[in-house]
Every structure is written in structure tokens, then in C-alpha cells.
Amino acid sequence: MGLLSRIRSRWLNIFSGDSSPGNIGIYGPPNGGKTTLTNRIVSESTDKENIEDLKGSASSVAHETREAEKREQIPIEHDGNKVVIDIVDTPGISTKVDYREFLEDEDFDGSEEDARNRSREATKGVQDAIKWLKNDVDGVIYVIDSTEDPYTQVNTMIRGNISAENIPAVVLANKIDRDDSNVQRVKNAFPEYEVIPVSALEGDNMDDVYKAIATELGGN
């Protein structure tokens, strides 16, 4: 199937009542802002009373999210287009998770055993996230820290998987609220995708994110 036809047919089924909502996977390297983005989308797109229960835990320590966490039935609207999606906040993708890096992080206050456990859990989380990408994800929001070098092995690997699976995707150049943000560098690294500069923390340009979900990822 073509790049957009895979998810377009799914959304048409959703609107006709023949299918459950599609899964939009939020992917990216550790500490790129995936959980912060997920929390903002959930907060701004739903009026559920248990909104705090739907939020994930964000941390400056890498691999705070170590297993895929799904938020179901999230309505996204933009300019008359509406989709209801399940958002999957995935663990940060790494080619290697070394427990010693946690011990060297001044914000990590656990023991060596805690670091080893976190490393094992994070490694399994990465493996599960890749399986999700291959089998259960209908669209991808790829979150890049725009203050970091985007030309990494991890980004190349995930970019290749997204392309191989013909999954529609948009790239978010996150953390534009920081002085060292470099959005153009992200655009140069991902020339085949729409790159949206955002600050998930401050909420900058989130309207463009909702537009992409409701149109490009929603197939309308």
C-alpha cells in the first residue's frame, strides 16, 4: 500500500463505525519530549475528569518511560476535521542502554541495582516499541530534541523502519523554547517529512501538530 493509503482506509472504517481508533505512536530518542508532548495533547484534547490519571511521568533522567503507554479515545479536531485516536507514548529508542550512564547522571538518585533494573526495563521497552512500529502503529509522530544532533544511528534506524512499513509520519523539532534550538538542522536531516517546530513544554505551535494529526495522519 502507498504511504497514506494504509492509514486512510483505517480512518474511513473508523468514521463508518467499522473499526476501533487507530494507534498514533509517539517515537523518538530518550529525553526528546515525547511524554511531555503526550501529556499536552491529552490535556488539550479531552475533558475527562480523570485527566491527571492519563498523564505520563516525565523526567530529566533518560528512559523514564520504559514501556509503551496507551491513552485511548483522544479526540483531535482541526478546521472541521476530527479523528479519535489512541496515542501510544513509547520508550525512548536507543541502540544501547548502559546502566552506568544512569549512575553518572546527577539527577538519578538510585542505587547500582536500581540502575541495572532500569537498564533492563528500558532495553525491553525499546524492543517492544520496535514491535509496535512493525505491527500496531498506523501513524507516527517522531519527536526530536532540536538542540541535539539529529544525524544519529537511532534516528537513521527508526527512519528506515517507518519508511519500510509505509507508515505516514510527521517530525517534530521540539524544544524551540531553548536558545540552542536548531530547527533547520532537523529539517535537513529529515527532508522527506514535514517538520514542525514546537515546544511541547510551552505549547508553541501545537495547532500545527493537531492539523497534521487530523489531516496528514488522519487521511482526510
Phi and psi in degrees as a GROMACS rama.xvg file:
@    title "Ramachandran Plot"
@    xaxis  label "Phi"
@    yaxis  label "Psi"
@TYPE xy
-71.0732  173.463  GLY-2
-57.6705  -40.6877  LEU-3
-100.913  -21.3855  LEU-4
-66.2113  -29.9965  SER-5
-58.5311  -46.4813  ARG-6
-87.4666  -26.2922  ILE-7
-61.4695  -43.4606  ARG-8
-64.0741  -33.8372  SER-9
-65.4222  -42.975  ARG-10
-67.6699  -36.6621  TRP-11
-61.5232  -38.0731  LEU-12
-65.4075  -36.6118  ASN-13
-61.3878  -48.2066  ILE-14
-65.4689  -28.3162  PHE-15
-87.1907  -2.86405  SER-16
84.1722  14.4706  GLY-17
-97.1401  0.461676  ASP-18
-153.02  158.818  SER-19
-78.3027  164.658  SER-20
-57.6256  149.812  PRO-21
-76.2768  160.852  GLY-22
-97.0959  121.37  ASN-23
-101.476  112.213  ILE-24
-87.7911  130.455  GLY-25
-99.9344  109.547  ILE-26
-116.25  166.682  TYR-27
150.657  171.667  GLY-28
-67.5396  165.841  PRO-29
-59.3368  146.336  PRO-30
62.8362  24.5394  ASN-31
-84.3778  -17.1852  GLY-32
110.227  21.1922  GLY-33
-64.1556  -47.7207  LYS-34
-69.2555  -37.6783  THR-35
-60.8205  -40.8296  THR-36
-64.7628  -46.3165  LEU-37
-58.0495  -45.9718  THR-38
-61.3389  -38.772  ASN-39
-68.8555  -42.7181  ARG-40
-60.7149  -45.5161  ILE-41
-62.3476  -44.0189  VAL-42
-65.4174  -38.8655  SER-43
-87.9159  -12.1177  GLU-44
-115.584  0.275295  SER-45
-141.164  148.769  THR-46
-111.563  23.0556  ASP-47
-62.4874  141.371  LYS-48
-64.8814  -30.0446  GLU-49
-94.3437  39.8403  ASN-50
-58.0167  -37.7307  ILE-51
-66.9323  -29.4934  GLU-52
-70.0845  -20.5196  ASP-53
-87.0203  -11.7061  LEU-54
-83.3278  143.942  LYS-55
-90.9847  169.48  GLY-56
-93.2293  119.814  SER-57
-102.76  147.131  ALA-58
-151.368  154.452  SER-59
-74.8517  -16.3705  SER-60
-80.7974  133.102  VAL-61
-60.0877  149.753  ALA-62
64.8305  38.5557  HIS-63
-64.2308  -40.9534  GLU-64
-89.5617  116.426  THR-65
-118.952  4.57541  ARG-66
-150.721  153.689  GLU-67
-62.5735  132.145  ALA-68
-121.003  121.943  GLU-69
-101.215  133.94  LYS-70
-110.739  117.128  ARG-71
-96.7212  153.371  GLU-72
58.0452  51.7561  GLN-73
-97.2437  115.822  ILE-74
-82.3028  130.843  PRO-75
-119.702  125.994  ILE-76
-127.033  142.024  GLU-77
-158.005  119.163  HIS-78
51.5005  45.2374  ASP-79
89.4491  -12.3647  GLY-80
-92.7701  135.146  ASN-81
-138.636  134.285  LYS-82
-132.366  152.603  VAL-83
-114.025  121.125  VAL-84
-126.014  161.729  ILE-85
-105.201  122.436  ASP-86
-94.8229  128.765  ILE-87
-111.494  107.628  VAL-88
-84.6574  110.71  ASP-89
-97.6863  157.855  THR-90
-62.4511  152.289  PRO-91
-61.3132  132.518  GLY-92
-84.9243  126.329  ILE-93
-135.728  150.865  SER-94
-81.0767  -19.2528  THR-95
-154.329  134.55  LYS-96
-116.458  107.443  VAL-97
-102.922  123.026  ASP-98
-61.4504  -26.1648  TYR-99
-67.3566  -24.8875  ARG-100
-67.5813  -32.833  GLU-101
-66.5752  -41.6786  PHE-102
-65.0673  -27.8296  LEU-103
-84.0073  -11.3989  GLU-104
-82.1334  120.506  ASP-105
-65.4681  -19.1548  GLU-106
-87.1386  -9.07694  ASP-107
-89.1303  122.363  PHE-108
-112.029  19.7016  ASP-109
-93.4202  176.969  GLY-110
-86.1365  178.662  SER-111
-63.5205  -38.6355  GLU-112
-63.4391  -40.3337  GLU-113
-61.3846  -41.3048  ASP-114
-64.9709  -41.862  ALA-115
-64.9798  -41.9534  ARG-116
-63.5291  -43.0359  ASN-117
-61.8946  -39.9494  ARG-118
-64.0331  -44.3606  SER-119
-64.1867  -44.1366  ARG-120
-64.4629  -40.745  GLU-121
-65.8948  -39.9194  ALA-122
-62.1112  -45.0336  THR-123
-63.8791  -39.0432  LYS-124
-61.4815  -39.9417  GLY-125
-63.0348  -44.382  VAL-126
-61.2859  -42.8904  GLN-127
-66.0678  -37.3719  ASP-128
-63.4069  -39.1534  ALA-129
-66.3002  -39.3319  ILE-130
-62.6619  -41.2668  LYS-131
-58.1003  -43.7553  TRP-132
-60.9835  -37.6107  LEU-133
-79.752  -27.1871  LYS-134
-120.788  -28.7891  ASN-135
-129.779  4.10933  ASP-136
-105.847  131.494  VAL-137
-101.165  -16.3432  ASP-138
-160.453  152.633  GLY-139
-125.999  133.293  VAL-140
-107.028  112.478  ILE-141
-100.194  118.424  TYR-142
-102.986  120.153  VAL-143
-115.423  134.408  ILE-144
-73.4689  110.107  ASP-145
-72.7851  -2.61437  SER-146
-91.5281  -6.15205  THR-147
-108.93  162.99  GLU-148
-69.0541  119.817  ASP-149
-81.9663  -9.70226  PRO-150
-87.7041  72.4962  TYR-151
-120.414  162.571  THR-152
-61.9099  -38.8171  GLN-153
-62.1147  -48.3708  VAL-154
-63.4067  -38.48  ASN-155
-64.1492  -40.9674  THR-156
-64.6023  -49.2936  MET-157
-67.5282  -39.684  ILE-158
-57.8448  -41.7435  ARG-159
-66.0952  -39.5773  GLY-160
-65.4568  -42.2756  ASN-161
-61.4426  -43.9952  ILE-162
-66.1292  -43.5111  SER-163
-63.4243  -33.6115  ALA-164
-90.3341  1.42981  GLU-165
53.4979  45.2892  ASN-166
-96.4482  127.089  ILE-167
-64.3071  141.798  PRO-168
-150.381  152.423  ALA-169
-127.267  151.921  VAL-170
-111.262  131.9  VAL-171
-106.28  121.268  LEU-172
-87.0863  94.9572  ALA-173
-87.787  165.852  ASN-174
71.2512  38.0115  LYS-175
-71.7421  -7.69556  ILE-176
-74.4173  -10.1508  ASP-177
-93.563  145.254  ARG-178
-64.0606  -28.2575  ASP-179
-92.4113  14.2554  ASP-180
-65.9225  140.72  SER-181
-136.669  87.348  ASN-182
-68.1255  -38.1551  VAL-183
-61.8146  -34.5526  GLN-184
-63.2482  -38.468  ARG-185
-67.2012  -42.0829  VAL-186
-61.5517  -39.6267  LYS-187
-66.0317  -32.197  ASN-188
-79.7797  -22.7846  ALA-189
-128.546  62.9457  PHE-190
-67.223  -21.7993  PRO-191
-86.4312  -4.27087  GLU-192
-118.09  154.098  TYR-193
-69.8058  129.586  GLU-194
-111.906  121.72  VAL-195
-109.193  119.363  ILE-196
-75.9845  128.491  PRO-197
-143.645  163.831  VAL-198
-126.681  102.878  SER-199
-64.144  -30.0423  ALA-200
-69.8535  -45.2306  LEU-201
-93.0492  -15.5544  GLU-202
87.1481  12.1917  GLY-203
-68.6586  132.073  ASP-204
64.3985  22.5729  ASN-205
-66.4428  -25.2413  MET-206
-61.7395  -35.0097  ASP-207
-68.5371  -31.9175  ASP-208
-67.0859  -44.697  VAL-209
-65.7251  -34.8715  TYR-210
-62.259  -44.9281  LYS-211
-63.5141  -40.2575  ALA-212
-65.5906  -45.3932  ILE-213
-75.75  -21.5302  ALA-214
-114.033  -65.8721  THR-215
-67.1538  -43.2275  GLU-216
-87.0704  -19.7621  LEU-217
-90.4571  -10.5439  GLY-218
77.1175  18.9198  GLY-219
